[in-house]
Amino acid sequence: MIVPIPYVHAGIGVLLSVISVPLILRKVPMNHLYGVRIPKAFVSAENWYEINAYGGKLLFGFGVFLLAFAYFDRDAAPPPTSAWAPVWLIVPLAPLVLVIARITVFARRLPDR
């Protein structure tokens, strides 16, 4: 079964939005499986919660962006069997690199406690 590209974007958007809520609410204790796992986050509990709350907000926003993109893109997306399908699938995910970069810059500003 081939899934239409807007459904993939919507699914990723929902997943990112849902998993970011506990991070924003600071409900996820320090662990090695779930959350923003960069070295600076493991320096202290304060850093962990600050980085994950900030990262959760950015990931939530990115998830909402992907949902909106999927909604407005539903008629313009190429069929999954098209040669343009991989490009159409990956390009909207590219801003995730900027989200990760902003989280890293934010983390660098935190003290080494």
N, C-alpha and C positions, 0 to 999 in steps of 0.2 A: 504494500500500500504506500503510495506516494503522498506525502503531506504537503499541502499548499504552503508556500513561503510565508504568507501573512500569519498562518496558524503557528508556524515555528516562532516567529517574532513575538506573537502574543503569548505563547507558552513561556518563552524565556522571560518576557516582561512580567508576567504573573509570578513566576518562580522567584525572580530577583526581588520583586516587591514584597512577597510573603516572607522570604527568609531574612529580609533586612529589618523588618519590624522589631523582632526581639533584640537586634543589635542597637537600634535607635533607642529602645526603652532600657538599655543596659541590663538585660536579663540573662545574657550569656556570659558565664564565668570563663576565666582563662582556660583554654584548652588547645589541642593541636588539630582539631577536626573542623570546627565551625567558627567562622569569624574572619576578620582581617588578620592574617597570620604573617606579619612581617617582624623582623627582629626587634624593632623598637617597641612593639606591642607587648613583648614578653619581658620587658625591663621591670615593669611594676603593674600592679592591678589598676592604678590610676591611668597609666598610659593605655592599658588594654581597653578600658571602658571609653576613654576619650577617642582613641583611634577608631574603635568599632562603632561608636555612636556617630562620628563624623562620616566614616565610610558607609554606614548603613543609610544615612540620609542621601548620600550621593548615589548609592546603588538603588535606593527606592526611586529617586528621580529618574535614573536611567531606565528602570523598569517601566515607569509611567511613560517615558518617551517611547520605548519600544511598543507598548500597547497602543499609543496614539499613532505611531508609524504604521503598525499593522492595520489599524482601522482605516486610515486614510490611503493606504497602499493597496488595499484589497482588490481594487479594479485595475491597477497599473502593473502589478507584479507579473512577471513572466510565468508561464507554466513550469512546474518543477522539472520537466524534461528538456527545457530550453538550455541552450549553451550559456545564456545570461543568468541562469538561476543561481549558480555559485556566487557570482558577483553580487546579485541582488540580495542574497542571503548574508554575505559577509560585510558589505559596506555599512549597513546600519549598526553592526556590532563594533565597528572601528572606534567610536567614541569611548568605548570601555577602556581603551588604553589611556585616554585623558582622565577618566575617573580614577584609575589606579595611580596615575602620576600625581593627581591632586591629593590623594590619600597619603602617598609617600612624602610629598612636600609638607603636608600638615604634620606628619609624624616627626619629621626632622626638626620641627620647631619646638617639640615637647622636650622637657629636660630629661636627662639620664638619671632618673631617681632610683 
